[in-house]
Every structure is written in C-alpha cells, then in structure tokens.
C-alpha cells in the first residue's frame, strides 16, 4: 500500500467524520423535541460511527506516518549509496589515469627507430599493458602483456609487472633487457614468490632491439597473438620461433625454460606487437588476422602514424562495446 493511497484514505475518513458530525447535529435539531426512539437510535448510530471512523483514521494515520518514515529512510540511504558509488567511480577514474600515465607516449622515436601505439581498455582499468624504453645507448626494450581477467585485480597485476620487468637499476636493466629469456625467467621466479591467487596468470612477449645491427631478439611468455613482421617489400613473417610458457604460479610443479629467438630487420621493416583483443573478431568484432595483415600491407609505404590511424579507425566506432582490452604498438626499423 503506497503512501499516496494511504493519504487518500486519510482524507476520505476525515470527510466522513465531518459528514457524520453534521448528520448528528441535524438529527439532534430535528428530533430534539420529540425525543422518540428514532432520535436515540440515530444518536447512538452516529456516535458509534464517529468512534469507529476515528479509530480507523488513527490506525491508518499511524501507517501513513510509518510508511513516510520508511520512505524517508530509503531516500536517505539511496542518497548515501549514490554518494558512495560516485566516490568509487571517481577513485576508479583516478586509478585509470594513474595506470595510463605509466604507459609510454603514443608516438616515440629513438634515433631513427619509430614507434606508434594505441590502447583501448574495455573497462576503466585494463589487464593489458606495454612499455617501450631505452636499455642503453644502442638497445631498446619493449614488451606487451595480457593479464587474465579485467578490471581492478588485472590492473593491479600490470603494476606489479611493470616494476619487475623493467628494473630501475641501470646494470640490472641492461643485464636482463639484452637477453629476453633471462628477463622472463627472472620474472617467473619473482611472480611465484608472491602469494597471488592461483587463477591469476598472464601471457606476454618481451623483446630487445639493437639499433646498430637492426637485430630484434625476442622471447614469448605464452603470448597467443604472435607479432607480425611486415617487410618493406610486402613480405609477411611472424615472431614464432620462441614458444614460452605463461607467467603463472606453477613453480612447485614446473619450471619453464625460456629461449630467445632473433630476427634480422632492415630499414623500413615494421613489427606489430598486440594482444589478442585486436584480432578477436568473434568477441570484439574489430578485425580478423587477415584483415590486420591486409591493412599492414596496404599502408606499408605510408607514414607510421597513417598506418596507426587506419587500424584505430576500425576500433573507435565500437570502442564502447568492447568485451576485451585492445593494446598494440608498431615499431619501424
């Protein structure tokens, strides 16, 4: 029974009491002199009716007040919940800004080596992450990773990864960075030292590029989307000579052996590193692998930024409906 209906009942009862009271006065005036049996019976009937209506009015008046009180409590609680939700959304937004601030610039250049990238999380916080950084004056380190799941837990995991893959210590960074298999082996060990939930894991690809020799050394940590090499002459190859193991908590039963592989690049060759959300046309519905290769080939003589814009033009129209994160970066030798 809603408050509006109760209020209507309350008003109706008040009107009835007034009418009965007027009837009582009318009977008193009309039959006062005769004082017949009818007079006394009508008086008694009017009096009892008034008592019943007053009792009924009091009961429903109390119900109305109680319901009004409950309604006010619900409204107050709703306001509190909305305030808490807004605060949570604001904190998520700050977390998103912090996470994305740790990403490299979308356009980067090291000497004559260019990089162009894009990042499309399906939620405010992403389980994808990548980085491109200088190891020393002759070498560039880079990686892309995809943590299982989405949202807050996956985003926190990417922060952990960023701290351990790219050491702030110059000597350590060079020692690991120049040998991708060593970097992933160390990362696997460190990951297993932390008490992460057993279901948490990630796949990744780490690579280092020698600017002078144009040799790209890479190692897979179970990444299920092999980077694509598009040669200046239109030839297509894959970074598929390293089949590593995902980073997960299995050190008690299995210790993987990571192995690096190498590929010689030439001036104008390009390599795209990406997570599987880019070519998952069944879920995200953005591109298929053949579509991506066609775009890479079609734009191989265009500026790197033009190629990146062409890929993004396939993503932006449906960016708000993505069910998986999309991350990629393109290197041009």
C-alpha positions in Angstrom: 0.0 0.0 0.0 1.7 3.2 -1.1 1.8 6.5 0.7 -0.4 8.3 -1.8 -3.2 5.8 -1.4 -2.9 6.0 2.4 -3.1 9.7 2.2 -6.3 9.5 0.1 -7.9 7.1 2.7 -6.9 9.5 5.5 -8.7 12.4 3.7 -11.7 10.3 3.0 -12.1 9.3 6.6 -11.8 13.0 7.8 -14.5 13.9 5.3 -16.7 11.1 6.6 -16.3 12.1 10.2 -17.3 15.7 9.3 -20.4 14.4 7.5 -21.4 12.2 10.3 -20.9 15.0 12.8 -23.2 17.2 10.7 -25.7 14.4 10.5 -25.5 14.1 14.3 -26.3 17.8 14.6 -29.2 17.6 12.1 -30.7 14.7 14.0 -30.4 16.5 17.3 -32.2 19.5 16.0 -34.9 17.7 14.1 -35.9 15.2 16.8 -34.9 17.1 19.9 -38.4 17.9 20.9 -40.0 14.5 20.2 -37.1 12.5 21.8 -38.5 9.5 20.1 -36.9 6.1 19.8 -35.6 7.1 16.4 -33.9 10.0 17.9 -32.0 7.9 20.4 -31.1 5.2 17.8 -29.8 7.7 15.3 -27.8 9.5 18.0 -26.2 6.1 19.1 -25.6 5.2 15.5 -23.9 8.5 14.7 -21.8 8.3 17.9 -20.6 4.7 17.2 -19.9 5.6 13.6 -17.7 8.5 14.7 -15.9 6.3 17.2 -15.2 3.7 14.5 -14.1 6.2 12.0 -11.8 8.0 14.5 -10.2 4.6 15.4 -9.8 3.7 11.7 -8.3 7.1 11.0 -5.8 6.8 13.8 -4.7 3.4 12.6 -4.2 4.5 9.0 -2.7 7.7 10.1 -0.1 5.8 12.1 0.5 3.6 9.0 0.9 6.6 6.8 3.4 8.2 9.2 5.3 4.9 9.4 5.4 4.5 5.7 6.5 8.1 5.3 9.3 7.5 7.8 10.4 4.3 5.9 10.3 6.2 2.6 12.5 9.0 4.0 14.9 6.4 5.3 15.1 4.7 1.9 15.6 8.0 0.2 18.4 8.9 2.7 20.1 5.5 2.2 19.7 5.8 -1.6 21.5 9.2 -1.4 24.3 7.7 0.7 24.7 4.8 -1.8 24.8 7.1 -4.7 27.4 9.2 -3.0 29.5 6.1 -2.2 29.1 4.9 -5.8 30.1 8.3 -7.2 33.2 8.3 -4.9 34.0 4.7 -6.1 33.7 5.8 -9.7 35.9 8.8 -9.1 38.5 6.6 -7.5 38.4 4.3 -10.5 38.9 7.2 -12.8 41.9 8.3 -10.8 43.3 4.7 -10.9 42.7 4.7 -14.7 44.6 8.0 -15.1 47.5 6.6 -12.9 47.7 3.3 -14.9 47.7 5.0 -18.3 50.2 7.6 -17.1 52.7 4.7 -16.7 52.3 3.9 -20.4 54.8 5.3 -22.9 53.9 8.1 -25.2 51.8 7.1 -28.2 54.4 8.3 -30.6 58.1 7.6 -29.8 61.4 7.9 -31.6 64.8 6.5 -30.5 67.4 7.7 -33.0 65.8 6.7 -36.4 63.6 4.0 -34.8 59.9 5.0 -34.6 57.0 3.6 -32.5 53.3 4.2 -32.7 50.8 2.7 -30.3 47.2 2.5 -29.2 45.4 1.4 -26.1 41.7 0.6 -25.7 40.6 -0.8 -22.4 37.2 -2.4 -22.3 36.7 -1.1 -18.8 38.1 1.8 -16.9 41.0 -0.3 -15.8 42.8 -2.7 -18.1 44.5 -6.0 -17.9 46.7 -5.1 -20.9 49.9 -3.3 -20.6 53.0 -2.4 -22.6 56.2 -0.5 -22.4 58.9 0.8 -24.7 62.1 2.1 -23.1 65.8 2.5 -23.8 68.1 -0.1 -22.2 71.3 1.6 -23.2 72.5 3.8 -26.0 72.4 1.0 -28.5 69.4 -1.0 -27.4 65.6 -0.6 -26.9 63.5 -2.8 -24.7 59.8 -3.5 -25.3 57.1 -5.8 -24.1 53.3 -6.3 -24.3 51.4 -8.4 -21.8 47.8 -9.6 -21.2 46.7 -10.4 -17.6 43.8 -12.8 -17.1 40.5 -11.1 -16.5 39.7 -7.3 -16.5 39.2 -4.5 -14.0 40.8 -3.7 -10.7 42.6 -7.1 -10.0 44.1 -7.3 -13.5 45.1 -3.6 -13.4 47.0 -4.1 -10.1 48.8 -7.1 -11.6 50.0 -4.9 -14.5 51.6 -2.5 -11.9 53.4 -5.5 -10.4 54.7 -6.5 -13.8 55.9 -3.0 -14.7 58.1 -2.9 -11.6 59.8 -6.2 -12.1 60.2 -6.4 -15.9 61.9 -3.0 -16.2 64.2 -2.7 -13.3 65.1 0.9 -12.2 68.7 -0.3 -11.6 70.7 0.5 -14.8 73.0 -2.5 -14.6 70.2 -4.9 -13.8 68.0 -3.5 -16.5 70.8 -4.0 -19.1 71.7 -7.5 -17.8 68.1 -8.7 -18.2 67.0 -6.5 -21.0 69.5 -7.6 -23.6 68.6 -11.3 -23.0 64.8 -11.6 -23.1 64.8 -15.2 -21.9 66.7 -14.2 -18.8 64.2 -11.4 -18.1 61.2 -13.8 -18.4 62.9 -16.5 -16.2 63.6 -14.0 -13.5 60.0 -12.6 -13.7 58.5 -16.1 -13.5 60.6 -16.7 -10.3 59.5 -13.3 -8.8 55.9 -13.9 -9.7 55.9 -17.3 -7.8 57.4 -15.6 -4.7 54.2 -13.6 -4.2 51.0 -15.1 -2.9 48.8 -14.3 -5.8 45.5 -16.2 -6.3 46.3 -19.4 -8.2 43.9 -18.4 -11.1 45.9 -15.2 -11.8 48.3 -15.5 -14.7 49.5 -13.6 -17.7 50.9 -14.0 -21.2 53.5 -11.7 -22.7 56.2 -11.1 -25.3 59.4 -9.3 -24.4 62.0 -8.1 -27.0 65.1 -6.0 -27.3 66.2 -4.3 -30.4 69.8 -3.4 -31.3 69.8 0.0 -33.1 73.2 -0.6 -34.8 72.8 -4.2 -36.0 68.9 -4.0 -36.5 68.6 -7.4 -34.8 65.4 -7.9 -32.8 65.8 -10.5 -30.0 62.5 -11.8 -28.5 61.1 -14.3 -26.1 57.5 -15.4 -25.6 55.9 -15.8 -22.3 52.9 -17.7 -23.8 51.5 -14.8 -25.8 48.8 -16.2 -28.0 49.0 -13.5 -30.6 52.3 -13.7 -32.5 53.8 -10.4 -33.5 53.7 -9.8 -37.3 56.7 -8.6 -39.3 55.8 -6.7 -42.5 58.8 -6.2 -44.7 59.3 -3.1 -46.7 58.8 -5.2 -49.9 55.5 -6.5 -48.6 56.6 -9.9 -47.3 55.0 -11.1 -44.1 56.6 -13.1 -41.3 55.8 -13.9 -37.6 57.8 -13.8 -34.4 57.0 -17.5 -33.9 60.4 -19.1 -33.1 60.0 -18.7 -29.3 57.2 -20.7 -27.7 57.5 -19.8 -24.0 55.3 -20.6 -21.0 52.7 -18.2 -19.4 53.7 -16.4 -16.2 51.7 -18.2 -13.5 52.1 -19.9 -10.1 53.3 -23.3 -11.0 56.9 -23.2 -9.8 56.3 -26.1 -7.4 55.5 -28.4 -10.2 57.0 -26.9 -13.3 59.9 -24.5 -14.0 59.9 -23.5 -17.7 63.0 -22.9 -19.8 62.6 -19.7 -21.8 64.5 -19.4 -25.0 65.2 -16.2 -27.0 65.0 -16.1 -30.8 66.3 -13.5 -33.3 65.3 -11.9 -36.5 67.2 -9.5 -38.8 65.3 -6.4 -39.7 66.1 -3.9 -42.4 65.4 -0.2 -42.9 61.6 0.3 -43.3 60.6 -3.1 -41.9 57.8 -3.0 -39.4 56.7 -5.2 -36.5 53.4 -5.0 -34.7 53.1 -6.4 -31.1 49.5 -6.8 -30.0 47.2 -8.6 -27.6 44.5 -11.0 -28.8 41.7 -8.5 -28.4 42.8 -6.8 -31.6 42.1 -9.8 -33.8 39.3 -11.4 -31.8 36.6 -10.8 -34.3 34.2 -13.3 -32.6 34.1 -11.3 -29.3 35.3 -7.8 -30.1 34.3 -7.9 -33.7 37.1 -5.5 -34.7 39.4 -7.3 -37.1 40.4 -10.7 -38.2 44.0 -11.7 -38.6 43.7 -11.5 -42.4 42.1 -8.0 -42.1 45.0 -6.8 -39.9 47.6 -8.2 -42.4 45.8 -6.5 -45.3 45.9 -3.1 -43.5 49.6 -3.6 -42.7 50.4 -4.4 -46.3 48.1 -1.7 -47.8 49.8 1.0 -45.6 53.4 -0.2 -45.8 54.5 2.8 -47.8 52.5 5.3 -45.7 53.8 7.1 -42.6 53.7 5.0 -39.4 51.1 7.4 -38.0 48.8 6.9 -41.0 49.0 3.1 -40.5 48.1 3.5 -36.8 45.2 5.8 -37.7 43.9 3.2 -40.2 43.9 0.5 -37.6 42.3 2.8 -35.0 39.5 3.7 -37.5 38.4 0.1 -37.2 38.3 0.2 -33.4 37.0 3.6 -32.4 33.4 3.2 -33.7 32.8 0.2 -31.4 35.3 1.1 -28.6 32.4 1.5 -26.1 31.2 -2.1 -26.7 34.5 -4.0 -26.5 34.4 -7.2 -24.4 38.2 -7.5 -24.3 41.1 -5.0 -24.0 43.0 -4.0 -27.1 46.6 -3.0 -27.0 49.2 -2.8 -29.7 52.3 -0.9 -30.8 54.1 -0.8 -34.1 57.9 -0.5 -34.5 59.5 0.7 -37.7 63.2 -0.1 -38.2 
